[in-house]
Amino acid sequence: MPQMSPLSWWMLFLYFILLLILFSIMNYYIFFYLPQKTESTNIITKSMNWKW
């Protein structure tokens, strides 16, 4: 079974690096947050006394 030439390893490495960069860029620009209404959300806080 013949071994891969160094150039083939280099091209394979570049291929996967470019896929990683493309995937990262797509995830960064495609993902978006939906706007939330701040008036309708009420935060309820309860204070707790910890007794050890």
Protein Blocks (a to p, Z undefined) as FASTA:
>chain_A
ZZddfklmmmmmmmmmmmmmmmmmmmmmmpccddddfklpccddddddddZZ
